[in-house]
Structures are given as structure tokens and as C-alpha cells.
Amino acid sequence: MAENQEFDYIVVGGGSSGAAAAARLSEKDPEAQVALVEAGPDDAGIDEVLQLNRWMELLESGYDWDYQIEPQENGNSFMRMARAKVMGGCSSHNSCIAFWAPAEDLDEWESVHGAAGWNAENAFRLYRQLETNEDAGTPGGEHHGDSGPVHLMNIPPKDPCGNALLDACEQAGIPRARFNAGETVTNGASFFQINRQADGTRASSSVSYVHPIRDRENFHLITGAQVKRVLLDEGLRATGVEIVDNAFGSPRTLTARREIVLSAGAVDTPKLLMLSGIGPREHLEEVGVVTAVDSPGVGSHLQDHPEAVIQWEARKPMVQDSTQWWEIGIFTSVDAGFDDELPGRPNFMMHYGSVNFDMHTLRRGFPSSENVFCLTPNVPHARSRGTVRLRSLDFRDKPKVDPRYFTDEEGYDMKVMIEGIRTARRIAEQPALAEWRGAEQFPGQDLQSDEELADYVRETHNTVYHPVGTVRMGADDDALSPLDSRLRVKGVTGLRVADASVMPEITTVNPNITCFMIGERAAELIAEDA
Ligand SMILES: Cc1cc2nc3c(=O)[nH]c(=O)nc-3n(C[C@H](O)[C@H](O)[C@H](O)COP(=O)(O)OP(=O)(O)OC[C@H]3O[C@@H](n4cnc5c(N)ncnc54)[C@H](O)[C@@H]3O)c2cc1C
């Protein structure tokens, strides 16, 4: 590794938010030297990363931190929380389903959770700024952006089984809808918008924000460098970071003249804060880290979208080519017997997959074959909350990721899931799918009661891979929110967080575009405060 270096700003983690924040910062202040430090390799030239339709090859590959979750008391202990380790972060190995979050979600960040300035008006302005949307300028698409770095396109509705599914949804009372049309879809289904370029290249944060500015003089991309910890001086000012380029490597220091931004994601940002002495005192003492700031909310409030699967044999040949194999979304509300606490939003969502999804069913003995289609019910506002904790004070050790799936006291998450499976079956039984629908492989028609379906879900569920909330922002006087609403880490100076961990409540929809938006806003806030 080269000598120690000094920059004005250091952004840690080149993922969805980090790449956006660093690129925008270097654009807003050409005098400032901005470093973007990523543990994984550069994505340039790596076909399996850049070609969106190859995304499933990346799970559990060398580009995945691949966090085995802690044993679950009420969930699937075999589950692995994929987190990308490559420039672009999870936007480089996700399926690029692209959503503006519902206005209701964003407004609640401010009105319910005290994150001043985080509301739909501001967020929609930033979504518009970041996208070049195929729908911009079309009737109903007037709100879309046409000159931002991130390309959003509509999935061509080519999959015949997918089209039959949309007909079946209509027959089941869920009409065709248009996503990202400015109105929250509470009961509707459609092919997704995806962040992809016309030639099949994913519009990851790296492709969209970083590739075009590689030669910018004040932008410094440092890949293959894992940050060990943030350095704090005696006055609790963040002065730099220690980085290593291999497990035995001696660290070198990058110094920040102005600020450090942690964008390592909802698992690694709380890990880094805790390794730097910022976290729940009791836990830090347990693992032997000296506490600099006792911040009980760091690594707490882990929230996710738990996902079950229901799969059928297909009676006709399924597609052999697809944009990313998960092309359709279905939103509706199921009656789980709870008061509606989500005004204006659906309490249930499913993806449609044109591939075999036996990742957690095979080991339980369910049948499996290749010519199949599936629906994956998920809980958009799951109430269970988990934690991220240090395994030890060694930066090399994987953190303990414990989502505590299906542990909410009221049993809301499981109830929504069970009714969701029934909703999926109801759709599949419609006449429009008759020529496609073969035998239900899992859970299978033998499993019908609440108890049987709950057991099935506990043993086989996955995640939509949307962990958030582990370093949430909130009101200044909320001791459980480690960040203020300008994303500053409370108790220290010169340190912010910008990534999925800042969300005080998960978005109803897939969160990646919202992570880009968080990066955009972080750059604005930092520039304003400079
Ligand atoms: C398999 C999968 C599929 C998904 N599909 C979708 C989808 O279709 N649509 C959608 O909206 N969302 C999807 N998501 C979720 C979405 O991609 C994430 O919510 C989002 O990318 C999170 O962004 P982030 O900025 O918080 O973190 P990340 O994008 O994860 O970025 C964190 C970066 O920090 C780096 N890093 C970590 N620790 C260190 C360290 N110590 N030093 C230096 N660098 C470090 C990581 O290597 C990584 O590059 C998916 C996620 C996965 C995993």
C-alpha cells in the first residue's frame, strides 16, 4: 500500500449511497479532495457484475460478504444475509427493481420519527434529480427526471406466464397498475421499472455515478481497502480512518481534513461505529472495546422484509431469457386481523419469479424442478426488530447479524405472511393461469392451517435482502437514534452516516433507489454545512 494520505472528505463504502454521496460531493465542491474507500474490487470489466441478468450468480460468491445469520428462535437459521463486496455495493449485485418510496413512508420519517427535512417533497425532488426515467415526459410521467445519472426503464412485458399472472391478478381483484407514477399503489400489479441501461448493463451506483467521473481531479477511488475503524481525537472529532488491504496487512491512515461519511451499509456501518467505540456501552465492554460514546441505538432496530415462497410446476415452457428473472410486483392488503397502521399503503407485497427458488425448501424435502414459477410473499412493514453486534473486537470477524424474524409480540409478521400465502394461492387458482399452473410444489396443498403454514414459513423463509435502520436518524433528544436529521453521529464531530442504516422505518417498497436518494441528500447536507 502507498503512503498515508490526506483528503477533505472520506466516504467509506462505495455502495448505493456511498458512491452517490462521494460523486456528488466532488461535483459540488471542486476545491475539496474526496476519497471513496471500498473494501471490494472495482466493478469495471467484471461481466457477471455488470450484466444484470447474471445477478443471481453473485450470491455467496467472492463478491458477497455473505453473513450467516444468528440462530433464529422463530425463523430460518440457515438464512444468509447477502451483502455485496464490490464497487457499487448491493446495487452491483441486486436485481435492480427500482422504486420511488411511497410519499406516506417518507413523510412519516419526519412527522413520526423526528427526522426533520426528510419528507416526500424533498425526497421526490431528489429522485427526480437522480434519474433518467424512460417515462419522463409521457402522460402520467411528468414528475419524472430526464437528465439524472441513473437510468430507469420499464421491463418489456414479454414473459407470457407473467402476462397470464397479471390477468389472474385482475380476476382476483388486483388490477394492473403503473409503478412510480406518483401515487402509492395500494392494490395493483405490474412489470417493474428497473435501473438498467438499454444494453443490459445494470445502472448501479458505480456505473451511474462513478464510472463517468473516474478522471475527475478531486475524486479519488480507493478499492480493495477495508476500513478497520474511525480514528477519534481527544475532543471526539473524527480525524481519519485506518485501512488495510489484506487480513495481515499493516494499517495505514487516511486523514480527513473536514468530514468522514460512513456508507458501509446496514450491517457494516454499525460494525464500524462499534469498532470505533461508538455504540451500546454494555456491549462494547463485553467485547473489550473502549467506549467513546455510549449510543444504545447503534446496531439496534434492524428491520427487514422477510420473504416466503410458494412455487408451482409450469405446464408450458417458461421463458429462457429475462431482464433479471423477477419481473413483476403485486401489492395489496391482506386481512391479518390488525388495525390498519399504514394509512395509504399496502400491508402485503409479492414478487413473481420465473426461476426455481428452492434455496430453503430443498433441505426440508420439498420437491424441486426447473420448469417452474413462484410468488414470494413479503411483509412490507414487518414489526420484528433485530440487532447487529460485534462478534469480537477483531475487525476481521463477521458481525453477529440477528434479524429476530417473526418475533414481534403481536405475531403481526407471521399473520401477514400466512394470509399472503393464501392470497398467492387465490391468484394462482384464477382461470387466466390455468394453462400455466401445475402442481404446487411448496408449501403444497397438504399444508393449509395457520399452524402448518407458520411452521413452513419458519423453516423455509428467506429475505428480500433489505436490512435497514441499524443507525437510524431521529430527533436530537431521542437517545435511541444515533444520528440527528443531518445524518451527524451524535456525540462526536466530523462524522456522518449515509446508507440504508439511517432509515428510521423501512420503505414499503424495494429500497435501493431510496439509498441513492440518501446519498444525494447527504452530499447536499454536507455541502450546506461546509
Ligand atoms: C441480493 C440482493 C438483491 C436486492 N435486490 C434489490 C432490488 O432489486 N431493488 C432494490 O431496491 N433493492 C434491492 N436490494 C437491496 C439494496 O440493494 C440495498 O438496500 C442497498 O444497495 C443498500 O445500500 P447501502 O448504501 O446501504 O449499502 P451497500 O450498497 O451494501 O454498500 C456498502 C458498501 O460498503 C462496503 N464496505 C463494507 N464494509 C466496509 C469497510 N469496513 N471498509 C470499506 N468498505 C466497506 C461494501 O463492500 C459495500 O460496497 C437487494 C439486495 C441484495 C443483497
PDBQT file of the ligand as one rigid body, heavy atoms in Angstrom, charges set to zero:
ROOT
HETATM    1  C1  LIG A 601     -29.211  -9.946  -3.481  1.00  0.00    +0.000 C 
HETATM    2  C2  LIG A 601     -29.857  -8.608  -3.307  1.00  0.00    +0.000 A 
HETATM    3  C3  LIG A 601     -30.894  -8.227  -4.137  1.00  0.00    +0.000 A 
HETATM    4  C4  LIG A 601     -31.513  -6.996  -3.940  1.00  0.00    +0.000 A 
HETATM    5  N1  LIG A 601     -32.431  -6.566  -4.854  1.00  0.00    +0.000 NA
HETATM    6  C5  LIG A 601     -32.907  -5.294  -4.767  1.00  0.00    +0.000 A 
HETATM    7  C6  LIG A 601     -33.724  -4.759  -5.797  1.00  0.00    +0.000 A 
HETATM    8  O1  LIG A 601     -33.982  -5.393  -6.820  1.00  0.00    +0.000 OA
HETATM    9  N2  LIG A 601     -34.214  -3.494  -5.630  1.00  0.00    +0.000 N 
HETATM   10  C7  LIG A 601     -33.963  -2.761  -4.510  1.00  0.00    +0.000 A 
HETATM   11  O2  LIG A 601     -34.483  -1.642  -4.387  1.00  0.00    +0.000 OA
HETATM   12  N3  LIG A 601     -33.140  -3.231  -3.544  1.00  0.00    +0.000 NA
HETATM   13  C8  LIG A 601     -32.578  -4.459  -3.669  1.00  0.00    +0.000 A 
HETATM   14  N4  LIG A 601     -31.709  -4.914  -2.729  1.00  0.00    +0.000 N 
HETATM   15  C9  LIG A 601     -31.382  -4.027  -1.596  1.00  0.00    +0.000 C 
HETATM   16  C10 LIG A 601     -30.481  -2.856  -1.986  1.00  0.00    +0.000 C 
HETATM   17  O3  LIG A 601     -29.548  -3.233  -2.950  1.00  0.00    +0.000 OA
HETATM   18  C11 LIG A 601     -29.799  -2.326  -0.716  1.00  0.00    +0.000 C 
HETATM   19  O4  LIG A 601     -30.801  -1.906   0.189  1.00  0.00    +0.000 OA
HETATM   20  C12 LIG A 601     -28.868  -1.152  -0.980  1.00  0.00    +0.000 C 
HETATM   21  O5  LIG A 601     -27.960  -1.454  -2.008  1.00  0.00    +0.000 OA
HETATM   22  C13 LIG A 601     -28.115  -0.797   0.296  1.00  0.00    +0.000 C 
HETATM   23  O6  LIG A 601     -27.259   0.280   0.019  1.00  0.00    +0.000 OA
HETATM   24  P1  LIG A 601     -26.203   0.805   1.068  1.00  0.00    +0.000 P 
HETATM   25  O7  LIG A 601     -25.602   2.028   0.516  1.00  0.00    +0.000 OA
HETATM   26  O8  LIG A 601     -26.857   0.875   2.393  1.00  0.00    +0.000 OA
HETATM   27  O9  LIG A 601     -25.115  -0.350   1.225  1.00  0.00    +0.000 OA
HETATM   28  P2  LIG A 601     -24.338  -1.209   0.161  1.00  0.00    +0.000 P 
HETATM   29  O10 LIG A 601     -24.822  -0.974  -1.213  1.00  0.00    +0.000 OA
HETATM   30  O11 LIG A 601     -24.353  -2.599   0.670  1.00  0.00    +0.000 OA
HETATM   31  O12 LIG A 601     -22.855  -0.645   0.213  1.00  0.00    +0.000 OA
HETATM   32  C14 LIG A 601     -21.973  -0.852   1.257  1.00  0.00    +0.000 C 
HETATM   33  C15 LIG A 601     -20.573  -0.892   0.691  1.00  0.00    +0.000 C 
HETATM   34  O13 LIG A 601     -19.637  -0.728   1.750  1.00  0.00    +0.000 OA
HETATM   35  C16 LIG A 601     -18.565  -1.619   1.565  1.00  0.00    +0.000 C 
HETATM   36  N5  LIG A 601     -17.963  -1.861   2.872  1.00  0.00    +0.000 N 
HETATM   37  C17 LIG A 601     -18.482  -2.544   3.918  1.00  0.00    +0.000 A 
HETATM   38  N6  LIG A 601     -17.645  -2.533   4.959  1.00  0.00    +0.000 NA
HETATM   39  C18 LIG A 601     -16.567  -1.827   4.576  1.00  0.00    +0.000 A 
HETATM   40  C19 LIG A 601     -15.357  -1.464   5.231  1.00  0.00    +0.000 A 
HETATM   41  N7  LIG A 601     -15.098  -1.830   6.500  1.00  0.00    +0.000 N 
HETATM   42  N8  LIG A 601     -14.439  -0.756   4.540  1.00  0.00    +0.000 NA
HETATM   43  C20 LIG A 601     -14.687  -0.359   3.253  1.00  0.00    +0.000 A 
HETATM   44  N9  LIG A 601     -15.817  -0.686   2.593  1.00  0.00    +0.000 NA
HETATM   45  C21 LIG A 601     -16.756  -1.396   3.255  1.00  0.00    +0.000 A 
HETATM   46  C22 LIG A 601     -19.221  -2.846   0.953  1.00  0.00    +0.000 C 
HETATM   47  O14 LIG A 601     -18.273  -3.676   0.327  1.00  0.00    +0.000 OA
HETATM   48  C23 LIG A 601     -20.238  -2.222   0.018  1.00  0.00    +0.000 C 
HETATM   49  O15 LIG A 601     -19.694  -1.970  -1.247  1.00  0.00    +0.000 OA
HETATM   50  C24 LIG A 601     -31.071  -6.141  -2.890  1.00  0.00    +0.000 A 
HETATM   51  C25 LIG A 601     -30.019  -6.528  -2.076  1.00  0.00    +0.000 A 
HETATM   52  C26 LIG A 601     -29.395  -7.747  -2.282  1.00  0.00    +0.000 A 
HETATM   53  C27 LIG A 601     -28.241  -8.119  -1.413  1.00  0.00    +0.000 C 
ENDROOT
TORSDOF 0
